[in-house]
Amino acid sequence: MNSKGSSILMMIFEILIVLLTVYLITSIAYAYGSSTMVAKVNVAEEIRMMVDTLVGVPGEAIVEYPKNVSGFIFILDNAGIAVLEKGQAKNLWIIREFNLPNGYKTEGSTENEARVCLEKKEKKIILRKC
């Protein structure tokens, strides 16, 4: 009878370990998914694609970024877009580079604005508050 009791205890212990492992994995995945780092990467990549699209659009255009980005600072220059938070070290900035055709320029910055826009005027793309 003693081996049957230890077998049941071992099975309960294994079930607890499996439940603990599942809980840890889901909590870590949730933490990564809801972090601002992921949000900054997504915003930087989307703005990079918006700049690429505006380069291909003939004439003038204004595009508004569709989400609230009030927690971020944006710096747009000819090399790319940098997304950061106030007081953040430079090594934690998210930077996405792009290649502009000859004659095109990009510029602009915003800080803690809820809505940002990209405006194309001739061969200049400007990041500004909407």
N, C-alpha and C positions, 0 to 999 in steps of 0.2 A: 503494500500500500504506500509505502514511503516514496517509491519511484513514480507512482501515479500523481502524488501531490507535488513533487518537484517538477514533473512534466507540465502540470497545469500552471505552476508559477513561472516556469520558463516561457510558456506560451503567452501569458499575460505580460511578461517583461518584453518579449519580442513585439507584441502589439503596441505597447507604450513607446518603444523605440521607433517603430514605423510612424506612428502618429506624430511624435516629436519631430522626426525628420521632415515629414510633409509640411508641418506647421512652419518650420524654419525656412524651408525652400520657398514657400508661398510668401512669407513675410519679407524675405530678402528680395524676391522678384517684385513685390509691391513697392518696396522702398526704392528700387532702381527705377521702376516705371513712373513713380510720382515725384522723382527728384527734379530740381530745377536744371540740373546738368542736361538731362534728356530734352527738356523743353528748350533750352538754349541751342542745343544742336539742331533740333527741328526748325526753330525759327531762323537760324543762320542759313541752313540749307534751303529753306523756302524763299528767303530774301535773295539768296544767290540765284535761284532759278527765276525769280521775278525780274532780276536785272538782266539775265540772259534773254528772257522773253521780250523785255522792253527794247533791247538792242535790235531784235528782229522785227519790231513793230514799226511800220512807216508812220511818219508824222509825229505829233505830240500826243502824250497820254498821261493819265494819272491812275495809279493803282493803289488801293488801300489794303493794308494787311488786315485780314478778317478777324483777328483775335486780339484780345486785350493783352498788351505787352508792357503794362505799367511798371513791372518790376525790373526791367532791363534797360541797359544803356546800349545804344547802337552807334558804331563809328563806321562810316562808309567812305572808302577812298578808292583810288585806281587799282589797288592791289587786291581788295576784297572787302568783306563785311566782318566786323568784330562785334560779338555780343557778350556783354559782361554785366555783372551786378555791381552796385556801388561799393567801393572800398575793396574790390576783389584784386588779388595779385595777378600780374600779367600772365603768369604761366597757367592760370585757370580760365583765361578768356577763350571763347570759342571763336575761331577764325576760319572763314571759308573764302578761299581765293577764287578769282575768276580771271579770264583773259578777255580783254576788250578789244574790239577791232580798232584799227588806226583812226584817230580823230575823236574817239569817244572818251568821255571823262565821267567819273562818278565822284560825288562828294556829299557831305551832310552828316549830321549826328543828332541824336535825340536822347533825352534822359528822362526816364520815368513817365513817358507819355502813354496814355491808354491806347491811342490809335496812331499809327505811322503810315505815311504814304511815300510811294516812289513816284516822282514826276519826271517825265522825259520831255526836255525842250531841245529841239534840234539834236545835237549829239552829246547832250549832257543829261545825266541821270542824277537827280537830287533826292536824298532821303530827308524827309521833314515831317513835322507834326501835321496831322490832318486838320 
